[in-house]
Amino acid sequence: MPTALWIAHVEVTDAEAYGRYAQGATGAIAAHGGVFLARGGRYVQLEGNDRPRNVVARFPSLEAAVACYNSPEYQAALAHAKGASVRDLVVVEESA
């Protein structure tokens, strides 16, 4: 089964609340087999909307990433991000 990448592009509007999200999300992502490949850091925006925070995590499968997103633990963390950020999130299955 192919692995999958969880890719988030984020503009944080409330750092304190978003910090609470990040703390809770980290545990939920790890519990579902997710491993962070990039979390912030340098980037170059070549096309589209610029969001200053970019996060990439690898999951064992697309299904594991979606299960993480829908889990009670992640949803509890996500409640802190709502209203504290503008986000785009996509899960992409990796090619073999």
LONUZA-193714 format. One record per residue: x negated, y negated, z negated of N, C-alpha, C in turn. Coordinates in nm, 3 decimals. Atoms other than C-alpha are relative to their C-alpha. Example, Ala and Ser with C-alpha at 12.3 -4.5 7.8 and 13.67 -1.06 7.14 Angstrom:
REM residues 2
@n.c1->-0.089&n.c2->0.119&n.c3->0.000&ca.c1->-1.230&ca.c2->0.450&ca.c3->-0.780&c.c1->-0.090&c.c2->-0.120&c.c3->0.000
@n.c1->0.082&n.c2->0.119&n.c3->0.006&ca.c1->-1.367&ca.c2->0.106&ca.c3->-0.714&c.c1->0.077&c.c2->-0.109&c.c3->-0.073
END
This chain:
REM residues 96
@n.c1->-0.085&n.c2->0.119&n.c3->0.000&ca.c1->0.000&ca.c2->0.000&ca.c3->0.000&c.c1->-0.089&c.c2->-0.124&c.c3->0.000
@n.c1->0.083&n.c2->0.121&n.c3->-0.006&ca.c1->-0.147&ca.c2->-0.341&ca.c3->0.094&c.c1->0.016&c.c2->-0.088&c.c3->-0.123
@n.c1->-0.007&n.c2->0.100&n.c3->0.107&ca.c1->-0.230&ca.c2->-0.596&ca.c3->-0.172&c.c1->0.069&c.c2->-0.125&c.c3->0.054
@n.c1->-0.069&n.c2->0.123&n.c3->-0.038&ca.c1->-0.061&ca.c2->-0.936&ca.c3->-0.170&c.c1->-0.061&c.c2->-0.119&c.c3->-0.071
@n.c1->0.049&n.c2->0.126&n.c3->0.057&ca.c1->-0.165&ca.c2->-1.295&ca.c3->-0.232&c.c1->0.117&c.c2->-0.089&c.c3->-0.038
@n.c1->-0.095&n.c2->0.096&n.c3->0.054&ca.c1->0.042&ca.c2->-1.532&ca.c3->-0.444&c.c1->-0.069&c.c2->-0.134&c.c3->0.016
@n.c1->0.065&n.c2->0.127&n.c3->-0.033&ca.c1->-0.037&ca.c2->-1.881&ca.c3->-0.313&c.c1->0.091&c.c2->-0.115&c.c3->-0.042
@n.c1->-0.077&n.c2->0.114&n.c3->0.049&ca.c1->0.082&ca.c2->-2.193&ca.c3->-0.494&c.c1->-0.073&c.c2->-0.129&c.c3->0.030
@n.c1->0.050&n.c2->0.136&n.c3->-0.022&ca.c1->0.034&ca.c2->-2.556&ca.c3->-0.395&c.c1->0.081&c.c2->-0.090&c.c3->-0.092
@n.c1->-0.067&n.c2->0.066&n.c3->0.111&ca.c1->0.114&ca.c2->-2.785&ca.c3->-0.686&c.c1->-0.045&c.c2->-0.145&c.c3->-0.016
@n.c1->0.028&n.c2->0.134&n.c3->0.048&ca.c1->0.137&ca.c2->-3.150&ca.c3->-0.778&c.c1->0.057&c.c2->-0.008&c.c3->-0.141
@n.c1->-0.042&n.c2->0.006&n.c3->0.139&ca.c1->0.151&ca.c2->-3.180&ca.c3->-1.156&c.c1->0.045&c.c2->-0.142&c.c3->-0.033
@n.c1->-0.053&n.c2->0.131&n.c3->0.038&ca.c1->0.369&ca.c2->-3.466&ca.c3->-1.284&c.c1->0.006&c.c2->-0.018&c.c3->-0.152
@n.c1->0.002&n.c2->0.005&n.c3->0.146&ca.c1->0.363&ca.c2->-3.379&ca.c3->-1.657&c.c1->-0.102&c.c2->0.104&c.c3->-0.047
@n.c1->0.110&n.c2->-0.091&n.c3->0.031&ca.c1->0.029&ca.c2->-3.229&ca.c3->-1.762&c.c1->0.025&c.c2->0.083&c.c3->-0.125
@n.c1->-0.024&n.c2->-0.073&n.c3->0.125&ca.c1->0.139&ca.c2->-3.131&ca.c3->-2.113&c.c1->0.097&c.c2->0.116&c.c3->0.023
@n.c1->-0.098&n.c2->-0.105&n.c3->-0.027&ca.c1->0.446&ca.c2->-2.937&ca.c3->-2.000&c.c1->-0.057&c.c2->0.104&c.c3->0.096
@n.c1->0.057&n.c2->-0.094&n.c3->-0.096&ca.c1->0.258&ca.c2->-2.785&ca.c3->-1.708&c.c1->-0.105&c.c2->0.089&c.c3->-0.066
@n.c1->0.095&n.c2->-0.081&n.c3->0.076&ca.c1->-0.012&ca.c2->-2.668&ca.c3->-1.948&c.c1->0.070&c.c2->0.114&c.c3->-0.071
@n.c1->-0.078&n.c2->-0.107&n.c3->0.064&ca.c1->0.255&ca.c2->-2.471&ca.c3->-2.136&c.c1->0.039&c.c2->0.105&c.c3->0.104
@n.c1->-0.031&n.c2->-0.095&n.c3->-0.108&ca.c1->0.363&ca.c2->-2.317&ca.c3->-1.805&c.c1->-0.123&c.c2->0.086&c.c3->0.030
@n.c1->0.121&n.c2->-0.072&n.c3->-0.039&ca.c1->0.004&ca.c2->-2.221&ca.c3->-1.715&c.c1->-0.038&c.c2->0.104&c.c3->-0.106
@n.c1->0.033&n.c2->-0.092&n.c3->0.108&ca.c1->-0.051&ca.c2->-2.060&ca.c3->-2.054&c.c1->0.089&c.c2->0.124&c.c3->0.006
@n.c1->-0.093&n.c2->-0.114&n.c3->-0.007&ca.c1->0.261&ca.c2->-1.841&ca.c3->-2.026&c.c1->-0.013&c.c2->0.077&c.c3->0.129
@n.c1->0.010&n.c2->-0.066&n.c3->-0.131&ca.c1->0.217&ca.c2->-1.768&ca.c3->-1.655&c.c1->-0.123&c.c2->0.089&c.c3->0.008
@n.c1->0.124&n.c2->-0.077&n.c3->-0.005&ca.c1->-0.139&ca.c2->-1.642&ca.c3->-1.704&c.c1->0.023&c.c2->0.141&c.c3->-0.053
@n.c1->-0.027&n.c2->-0.132&n.c3->0.058&ca.c1->-0.023&ca.c2->-1.357&ca.c3->-1.928&c.c1->0.096&c.c2->0.082&c.c3->0.085
@n.c1->-0.097&n.c2->-0.071&n.c3->-0.083&ca.c1->0.273&ca.c2->-1.268&ca.c3->-1.708&c.c1->-0.066&c.c2->0.052&c.c3->0.127
@n.c1->0.068&n.c2->-0.040&n.c3->-0.123&ca.c1->0.055&ca.c2->-1.257&ca.c3->-1.396&c.c1->-0.093&c.c2->0.118&c.c3->-0.028
@n.c1->0.091&n.c2->-0.110&n.c3->0.036&ca.c1->-0.206&ca.c2->-1.037&ca.c3->-1.566&c.c1->0.077&c.c2->0.128&c.c3->-0.030
@n.c1->-0.081&n.c2->-0.117&n.c3->0.036&ca.c1->0.066&ca.c2->-0.804&ca.c3->-1.699&c.c1->0.053&c.c2->0.073&c.c3->0.123
@n.c1->-0.049&n.c2->-0.062&n.c3->-0.123&ca.c1->0.176&ca.c2->-0.739&ca.c3->-1.341&c.c1->-0.114&c.c2->0.033&c.c3->0.097
@n.c1->0.115&n.c2->-0.039&n.c3->-0.081&ca.c1->-0.174&ca.c2->-0.665&ca.c3->-1.215&c.c1->-0.060&c.c2->-0.113&c.c3->0.081
@n.c1->0.053&n.c2->0.113&n.c3->-0.075&ca.c1->-0.243&ca.c2->-1.015&ca.c3->-1.083&c.c1->-0.137&c.c2->-0.043&c.c3->-0.050
@n.c1->0.135&n.c2->0.049&n.c3->0.030&ca.c1->-0.600&ca.c2->-1.145&ca.c3->-1.070&c.c1->-0.018&c.c2->-0.132&c.c3->0.074
@n.c1->0.021&n.c2->0.131&n.c3->-0.063&ca.c1->-0.680&ca.c2->-1.510&ca.c3->-1.005&c.c1->-0.125&c.c2->0.000&c.c3->0.086
@n.c1->0.113&n.c2->0.016&n.c3->-0.092&ca.c1->-0.904&ca.c2->-1.575&ca.c3->-0.705&c.c1->-0.041&c.c2->-0.147&c.c3->0.007
@n.c1->0.025&n.c2->0.146&n.c3->0.000&ca.c1->-0.873&ca.c2->-1.956&ca.c3->-0.711&c.c1->0.104&c.c2->-0.063&c.c3->-0.090
@n.c1->-0.089&n.c2->0.067&n.c3->0.094&ca.c1->-0.724&ca.c2->-2.181&ca.c3->-0.975&c.c1->-0.050&c.c2->-0.143&c.c3->-0.013
@n.c1->0.054&n.c2->0.136&n.c3->-0.004&ca.c1->-0.773&ca.c2->-2.547&ca.c3->-0.900&c.c1->-0.125&c.c2->0.001&c.c3->0.086
@n.c1->0.126&n.c2->0.002&n.c3->-0.073&ca.c1->-1.118&ca.c2->-2.628&ca.c3->-0.775&c.c1->0.004&c.c2->-0.086&c.c3->0.125
@n.c1->0.016&n.c2->0.082&n.c3->-0.119&ca.c1->-1.241&ca.c2->-2.802&ca.c3->-0.466&c.c1->0.081&c.c2->0.058&c.c3->0.115
@n.c1->-0.074&n.c2->-0.043&n.c3->-0.119&ca.c1->-1.040&ca.c2->-2.790&ca.c3->-0.145&c.c1->-0.006&c.c2->-0.111&c.c3->0.104
@n.c1->-0.011&n.c2->0.097&n.c3->-0.109&ca.c1->-1.000&ca.c2->-2.965&ca.c3->0.189&c.c1->0.137&c.c2->0.019&c.c3->0.062
@n.c1->-0.133&n.c2->-0.005&n.c3->-0.061&ca.c1->-0.649&ca.c2->-3.044&ca.c3->0.313&c.c1->-0.015&c.c2->-0.027&c.c3->0.149
@n.c1->0.016&n.c2->0.016&n.c3->-0.144&ca.c1->-0.652&ca.c2->-2.990&ca.c3->0.688&c.c1->0.132&c.c2->-0.031&c.c3->0.071
@n.c1->-0.131&n.c2->0.024&n.c3->-0.059&ca.c1->-0.279&ca.c2->-2.992&ca.c3->0.766&c.c1->0.105&c.c2->0.005&c.c3->-0.111
@n.c1->-0.113&n.c2->-0.010&n.c3->0.092&ca.c1->0.056&ca.c2->-3.034&ca.c3->0.591&c.c1->-0.010&c.c2->-0.094&c.c3->-0.118
@n.c1->-0.010&n.c2->0.084&n.c3->0.119&ca.c1->0.139&ca.c2->-3.183&ca.c3->0.254&c.c1->-0.113&c.c2->0.030&c.c3->-0.097
@n.c1->0.108&n.c2->-0.014&n.c3->0.096&ca.c1->-0.148&ca.c2->-3.243&ca.c3->0.014&c.c1->0.058&c.c2->0.017&c.c3->-0.140
@n.c1->-0.032&n.c2->-0.022&n.c3->0.141&ca.c1->-0.097&ca.c2->-3.098&ca.c3->-0.332&c.c1->-0.132&c.c2->0.028&c.c3->-0.069
@n.c1->0.136&n.c2->-0.006&n.c3->0.054&ca.c1->-0.401&ca.c2->-3.141&ca.c3->-0.557&c.c1->-0.036&c.c2->0.125&c.c3->-0.078
@n.c1->0.032&n.c2->-0.123&n.c3->0.073&ca.c1->-0.372&ca.c2->-2.807&ca.c3->-0.739&c.c1->0.041&c.c2->0.118&c.c3->0.088
@n.c1->-0.024&n.c2->-0.117&n.c3->-0.083&ca.c1->-0.401&ca.c2->-2.482&ca.c3->-0.544&c.c1->-0.042&c.c2->0.123&c.c3->-0.078
@n.c1->0.024&n.c2->-0.121&n.c3->0.078&ca.c1->-0.378&ca.c2->-2.138&ca.c3->-0.700&c.c1->0.023&c.c2->0.122&c.c3->0.091
@n.c1->-0.014&n.c2->-0.125&n.c3->-0.075&ca.c1->-0.434&ca.c2->-1.797&ca.c3->-0.539&c.c1->-0.026&c.c2->0.115&c.c3->-0.097
@n.c1->0.016&n.c2->-0.121&n.c3->0.081&ca.c1->-0.382&ca.c2->-1.466&ca.c3->-0.720&c.c1->0.026&c.c2->0.121&c.c3->0.089
@n.c1->-0.021&n.c2->-0.125&n.c3->-0.074&ca.c1->-0.409&ca.c2->-1.114&ca.c3->-0.580&c.c1->0.077&c.c2->0.097&c.c3->-0.089
@n.c1->-0.080&n.c2->-0.102&n.c3->0.068&ca.c1->-0.151&ca.c2->-0.853&ca.c3->-0.679&c.c1->-0.016&c.c2->0.134&c.c3->0.069
@n.c1->0.013&n.c2->-0.133&n.c3->-0.061&ca.c1->-0.155&ca.c2->-0.477&ca.c3->-0.617&c.c1->0.093&c.c2->0.020&c.c3->0.120
@n.c1->-0.095&n.c2->-0.012&n.c3->-0.111&ca.c1->0.143&ca.c2->-0.518&ca.c3->-0.382&c.c1->0.091&c.c2->-0.122&c.c3->0.002
@n.c1->-0.099&n.c2->0.107&n.c3->-0.012&ca.c1->0.401&ca.c2->-0.765&ca.c3->-0.257&c.c1->0.109&c.c2->0.020&c.c3->-0.105
@n.c1->-0.105&n.c2->-0.031&n.c3->0.097&ca.c1->0.655&ca.c2->-0.590&ca.c3->-0.478&c.c1->-0.042&c.c2->-0.036&c.c3->-0.142
@n.c1->0.050&n.c2->0.035&n.c3->0.135&ca.c1->0.436&ca.c2->-0.637&ca.c3->-0.789&c.c1->0.003&c.c2->-0.152&c.c3->-0.020
@n.c1->-0.002&n.c2->0.146&n.c3->0.011&ca.c1->0.406&ca.c2->-1.011&ca.c3->-0.716&c.c1->0.142&c.c2->-0.052&c.c3->-0.018
@n.c1->-0.140&n.c2->0.043&n.c3->0.012&ca.c1->0.781&ca.c2->-1.050&ca.c3->-0.671&c.c1->0.057&c.c2->0.042&c.c3->-0.135
@n.c1->-0.045&n.c2->-0.044&n.c3->0.133&ca.c1->0.847&ca.c2->-0.845&ca.c3->-0.986&c.c1->-0.053&c.c2->-0.092&c.c3->-0.108
@n.c1->0.058&n.c2->0.096&n.c3->0.095&ca.c1->0.612&ca.c2->-1.078&ca.c3->-1.174&c.c1->0.084&c.c2->-0.127&c.c3->-0.002
@n.c1->-0.076&n.c2->0.124&n.c3->-0.008&ca.c1->0.798&ca.c2->-1.384&ca.c3->-1.049&c.c1->0.136&c.c2->0.014&c.c3->-0.067
@n.c1->-0.135&n.c2->-0.021&n.c3->0.054&ca.c1->1.134&ca.c2->-1.237&ca.c3->-1.152&c.c1->0.001&c.c2->0.048&c.c3->-0.144
@n.c1->0.007&n.c2->-0.053&n.c3->0.136&ca.c1->1.011&ca.c2->-1.108&ca.c3->-1.490&c.c1->0.045&c.c2->-0.105&c.c3->-0.103
@n.c1->-0.040&n.c2->0.095&n.c3->0.105&ca.c1->1.152&ca.c2->-1.262&ca.c3->-1.809&c.c1->-0.117&c.c2->-0.084&c.c3->-0.051
@n.c1->0.117&n.c2->0.073&n.c3->0.050&ca.c1->0.798&ca.c2->-1.360&ca.c3->-1.917&c.c1->-0.037&c.c2->-0.115&c.c3->0.094
@n.c1->0.036&n.c2->0.105&n.c3->-0.094&ca.c1->0.723&ca.c2->-1.552&ca.c3->-1.599&c.c1->0.109&c.c2->-0.106&c.c3->0.006
@n.c1->-0.110&n.c2->0.096&n.c3->-0.006&ca.c1->1.066&ca.c2->-1.713&ca.c3->-1.587&c.c1->0.000&c.c2->-0.092&c.c3->-0.122
@n.c1->0.011&n.c2->0.084&n.c3->0.121&ca.c1->1.019&ca.c2->-1.835&ca.c3->-1.946&c.c1->-0.110&c.c2->-0.104&c.c3->0.019
@n.c1->0.108&n.c2->0.094&n.c3->-0.026&ca.c1->0.687&ca.c2->-1.991&ca.c3->-1.845&c.c1->0.042&c.c2->-0.102&c.c3->0.105
@n.c1->-0.040&n.c2->0.087&n.c3->-0.110&ca.c1->0.836&ca.c2->-2.133&ca.c3->-1.525&c.c1->0.093&c.c2->-0.113&c.c3->-0.046
@n.c1->-0.088&n.c2->0.104&n.c3->0.053&ca.c1->1.093&ca.c2->-2.326&ca.c3->-1.729&c.c1->-0.078&c.c2->-0.126&c.c3->-0.037
@n.c1->0.085&n.c2->0.115&n.c3->0.035&ca.c1->0.804&ca.c2->-2.551&ca.c3->-1.843&c.c1->-0.048&c.c2->-0.075&c.c3->0.125
@n.c1->0.048&n.c2->0.063&n.c3->-0.123&ca.c1->0.694&ca.c2->-2.618&ca.c3->-1.482&c.c1->0.109&c.c2->-0.082&c.c3->0.069
@n.c1->-0.110&n.c2->0.072&n.c3->-0.064&ca.c1->1.037&ca.c2->-2.731&ca.c3->-1.367&c.c1->0.011&c.c2->-0.138&c.c3->-0.062
@n.c1->-0.001&n.c2->0.137&n.c3->0.048&ca.c1->1.047&ca.c2->-3.108&ca.c3->-1.394&c.c1->-0.138&c.c2->-0.051&c.c3->-0.036
@n.c1->0.137&n.c2->0.039&n.c3->0.033&ca.c1->0.672&ca.c2->-3.109&ca.c3->-1.463&c.c1->-0.092&c.c2->0.013&c.c3->0.120
@n.c1->0.083&n.c2->-0.022&n.c3->-0.118&ca.c1->0.555&ca.c2->-3.034&ca.c3->-1.110&c.c1->0.087&c.c2->0.006&c.c3->0.125
@n.c1->-0.058&n.c2->-0.025&n.c3->-0.132&ca.c1->0.634&ca.c2->-3.023&ca.c3->-0.741&c.c1->-0.082&c.c2->0.115&c.c3->0.056
@n.c1->0.074&n.c2->-0.121&n.c3->-0.034&ca.c1->0.543&ca.c2->-2.676&ca.c3->-0.615&c.c1->0.054&c.c2->0.065&c.c3->0.127
@n.c1->-0.034&n.c2->-0.094&n.c3->-0.105&ca.c1->0.541&ca.c2->-2.452&ca.c3->-0.313&c.c1->-0.067&c.c2->0.130&c.c3->-0.041
@n.c1->0.056&n.c2->-0.131&n.c3->0.037&ca.c1->0.491&ca.c2->-2.081&ca.c3->-0.376&c.c1->0.040&c.c2->0.100&c.c3->0.106
@n.c1->-0.025&n.c2->-0.104&n.c3->-0.099&ca.c1->0.459&ca.c2->-1.801&ca.c3->-0.124&c.c1->-0.082&c.c2->0.123&c.c3->-0.040
@n.c1->0.074&n.c2->-0.124&n.c3->0.018&ca.c1->0.358&ca.c2->-1.436&ca.c3->-0.151&c.c1->-0.019&c.c2->0.059&c.c3->0.140
@n.c1->0.036&n.c2->-0.049&n.c3->-0.133&ca.c1->0.178&ca.c2->-1.296&ca.c3->0.155&c.c1->-0.070&c.c2->0.134&c.c3->-0.015
@n.c1->0.064&n.c2->-0.130&n.c3->0.000&ca.c1->0.095&ca.c2->-0.932&ca.c3->0.212&c.c1->-0.129&c.c2->-0.007&c.c3->0.080
@n.c1->0.129&n.c2->0.003&n.c3->-0.069&ca.c1->-0.270&ca.c2->-0.885&ca.c3->0.307&c.c1->-0.003&c.c2->0.107&c.c3->0.109
@n.c1->0.019&n.c2->-0.096&n.c3->-0.109&ca.c1->-0.365&ca.c2->-0.711&ca.c3->0.630&c.c1->-0.097&c.c2->0.108&c.c3->-0.043
@n.c1->0.089&n.c2->-0.112&n.c3->0.033&ca.c1->-0.533&ca.c2->-0.376&ca.c3->0.608&c.c1->-0.134&c.c2->-0.015&c.c3->0.069
END
